Amino acid sequence: MTPMGSSPTFDDPPIQAALASGSHVVVPLGREDLKRGQTIELPRIHRLLAQETLYQAWHGIPGQHVISFDETDNLAGLARRSLTSFIRRCASDPRVAAASVGGR
């Protein structure tokens, strides 16, 4: 089995099982999350760069519904305030879920 990298987008992922199989796991945490194990601290997300990146990434997927620059601004603001909330929002938004499946 080839070790893999993983970044779960759901609560309480089975990290130990992945680590036991030799994989690397990155769990994005917000400032409000409890840190456990090894952590890598990154600066807060830059809102304008996040907005532009989300907009370009979204529109780079053929056949995807249109998302406005205002919507990407709201998502970028959410990501800057709370990465955990951003991940939950994206996971529960059917448009975003469809984009992530289509982008594989």
C-alpha positions in Angstrom: 0.0 0.0 0.0 1.3 3.4 -0.9 1.2 6.0 1.9 -1.0 9.0 1.1 -1.7 12.5 2.3 -5.1 13.3 3.5 -7.0 16.4 4.6 -10.4 15.4 5.9 -13.4 17.7 5.6 -15.6 16.2 8.3 -15.7 16.1 12.1 -13.7 13.4 14.0 -11.9 11.7 11.1 -10.3 8.3 11.8 -6.8 9.8 12.1 -5.3 6.8 13.9 -6.3 4.4 11.2 -4.7 6.5 8.5 -1.5 7.0 10.5 -1.3 3.3 11.2 -1.4 2.6 7.4 1.6 5.0 7.0 -0.4 8.0 5.6 0.0 11.6 6.5 -3.0 13.5 7.8 -3.5 17.3 7.8 -6.6 18.5 9.8 -7.3 22.2 9.2 -8.1 23.9 12.5 -9.6 27.2 13.3 -8.4 29.5 16.1 -11.2 28.2 18.3 -10.3 24.5 17.8 -8.4 22.5 20.4 -4.9 21.6 19.2 -3.8 18.0 19.7 -0.7 16.2 18.5 1.7 18.0 16.2 0.5 21.2 14.8 1.7 23.6 12.1 0.6 27.2 12.7 -0.2 29.2 9.6 -1.1 32.9 9.4 -4.7 33.9 8.9 -6.0 33.6 5.4 -5.7 36.8 3.4 -9.3 37.7 2.5 -8.7 39.3 -1.0 -6.4 36.5 -2.1 -8.8 33.9 -0.8 -11.7 35.6 -2.7 -9.8 35.7 -5.9 -8.6 32.1 -5.5 -12.1 30.8 -4.7 -13.6 32.7 -7.7 -10.9 31.4 -10.1 -11.1 27.8 -8.8 -14.9 27.7 -9.0 -15.0 29.1 -12.5 -12.2 26.7 -13.6 -14.6 23.8 -13.3 -16.4 23.2 -16.6 -20.2 23.0 -16.3 -20.3 24.5 -12.8 -23.0 26.8 -11.8 -22.0 30.5 -11.6 -20.9 31.8 -8.3 -20.7 35.6 -7.8 -17.7 37.6 -6.7 -19.9 38.6 -3.7 -20.5 35.0 -2.7 -16.8 34.3 -2.9 -16.1 37.4 -0.8 -18.5 36.0 1.9 -16.8 32.6 1.8 -13.3 34.2 2.0 -14.5 36.3 5.0 -15.7 33.1 6.7 -12.5 31.3 6.0 -10.5 34.2 7.5 -12.7 34.3 10.6 -13.0 30.5 11.1 -11.5 27.9 8.9 -13.6 25.2 10.6 -16.8 27.1 9.8 -15.6 27.6 6.2 -15.0 23.8 5.8 -18.4 23.0 7.4 -20.2 25.5 5.1 -18.5 24.2 2.0 -19.2 20.6 3.0 -22.9 21.4 3.5 -23.3 23.5 0.4 -24.4 21.2 -2.5 -22.9 23.5 -5.1 -19.5 23.3 -3.4 -19.8 19.5 -2.9 -20.6 19.1 -6.6 -17.6 21.3 -7.5 -15.2 19.2 -5.4 -16.5 15.9 -6.9 -16.3 17.3 -10.4 -12.8 18.6 -9.8 -11.3 15.2 -9.1 
